[in-house]
Amino acid sequence: MLVLFVVVGLLFGIGIVLIASGLAPRPVPLSVLADDTGRATTTATGSARSMVEVLAGSAAVTHARDLAVAEISLTKFVSDRIANALTFAFIPGVLFLLSIAGIVPISPLVLLVVGVGAAVGGWMYTTPALKRSAATARTEVEVSLATYFELVSLAFAGGHGPMEALREPAAVGTGPAFRQLRAAMSASAERREAPWVTLMELGDRLGVQSLIDLGASITLAADGAPVIDSLRAKAETMRDQAMSAQEARAEARSETMSFPLVLMFAGFIILLGYPALAGLVTLR
């Protein structure tokens, strides 16, 4: 019975979070879309920063790439953890207070255990939610990189050197991936570092293997190796993979929608057949 209460509280909290996220979407501010350097993040200092790191725990290192590619600060991740824990534990907490007041005939100890379990579930729910956001962000980055690869190959075909071939295409694109690329190109120029080295560092920081492969290919180009055909082939492959991933997601969503339809059909059959079945039982 206790496990049942914990599961019910966890599922109820998940439902509240999903409803709240659907009713209150978070649009990207116009200032962020217009900013070429990426999203502004607030950096905590001193004791506040140490508290954030303590609450983040091992996620600060384990999920560093997911946080970077989703453009979510560590402070935001911790605040989401706290918000989800409070949301999951809200209903059990209210019932706990009502049980203490004698309004709800349930043991306060049971409700306390359910509330703690729901809070832990909400705290842990933030990590898979981050992974889903990071996976979506990486897919968008891969789609943008296919265009970037094509532009880089055209720049090489036009006679540009490796540095110009990397920096000029990054300046014409839009979206999160191109913002990251422009920031990386600006950083390489300020540090007087080869841009392909910065690209490989960016790919490692975001967990995007395509950027690391691009940096390695441009390194070969800087040594005199022809890379135009390989870049175009890579761009075409990435485009095909993106299309396949989108088709797979569409098919998965279609299959997910079939289950509610089956339930609705079963309910409709029961609604129609119940009066006849009840009549037969009455006649017997």
Residue pairs with C-beta under 8 A, 6 or more apart in sequence:
2 110
2 113
2 114
5 110
5 111
5 113
5 114
6 113
6 114
6 117
6 118
8 114
9 88
9 89
9 91
9 92
9 114
9 115
9 117
9 118
9 121
10 88
10 117
10 118
10 121
12 88
12 91
12 118
13 84
13 87
13 88
13 89
13 90
13 91
13 118
13 121
13 122
14 88
14 121
14 125
16 87
16 88
16 90
16 91
17 84
17 87
17 88
17 122
17 125
20 87
32 39
32 40
35 179
36 179
36 182
36 183
37 179
37 182
37 183
37 186
38 71
38 176
38 179
38 180
38 183
39 71
41 73
41 75
41 76
42 73
42 75
43 49
43 73
44 51
44 52
44 75
52 74
52 75
52 78
53 60
53 74
55 78
55 81
55 82
56 74
56 77
56 78
59 77
59 127
59 130
60 74
63 77
63 127
63 130
63 131
63 134
64 205
65 134
65 205
65 206
65 207
66 130
66 131
66 133
66 134
66 207
67 73
67 74
67 77
67 130
67 134
68 205
68 206
68 207
69 134
69 137
69 138
69 141
69 206
69 207
69 208
70 130
70 133
70 134
70 137
71 137
71 176
72 130
72 133
77 126
77 130
80 126
80 129
81 122
81 123
81 126
84 122
84 123
84 125
84 126
84 129
85 119
85 120
85 122
85 123
86 119
86 122
87 122
88 118
88 119
88 121
88 122
88 125
89 115
89 116
89 118
89 119
89 122
91 118
92 111
92 114
92 115
92 118
93 115
95 104
95 106
95 111
96 108
96 111
96 112
96 115
98 104
99 105
99 106
99 107
99 108
99 111
100 108
104 111
134 207
137 176
138 206
138 207
138 208
139 242
139 245
140 175
140 176
140 177
141 176
141 177
141 180
141 206
141 208
142 208
142 210
142 238
142 241
142 242
143 177
143 238
143 239
143 242
144 173
144 175
144 176
144 177
144 178
145 177
145 208
145 210
145 211
145 214
145 238
146 235
146 236
146 238
146 239
146 242
147 173
147 235
148 169
148 170
148 173
148 177
148 178
148 181
149 210
149 214
149 231
149 232
149 234
149 235
149 238
150 231
150 232
150 235
151 169
151 172
151 173
152 165
152 166
152 169
152 214
152 218
152 231
153 227
153 228
153 231
153 232
153 235
154 169
155 164
155 165
155 168
155 169
156 165
156 221
156 227
156 228
156 231
157 228
160 168
162 194
162 195
162 196
162 218
162 221
162 222
163 194
163 195
165 218
165 221
166 185
166 195
166 196
166 199
166 218
167 185
167 189
167 195
170 178
170 181
170 182
170 184
170 185
171 182
171 185
173 181
180 202
180 206
181 199
181 202
184 195
184 198
184 199
184 201
184 202
185 195
185 198
187 193
187 198
188 194
188 195
188 197
188 198
189 195
191 198
194 222
195 218
196 214
196 215
196 216
196 218
196 219
196 222
197 215
197 219
198 215
199 211
199 212
199 214
199 215
199 218
200 211
200 212
200 215
200 216
202 208
202 211
203 209
203 210
203 211
203 212
203 213
203 214
203 215
204 212
210 234
210 238
213 234
214 231
214 234
217 227
217 230
217 231
217 234
218 227
220 227
221 227
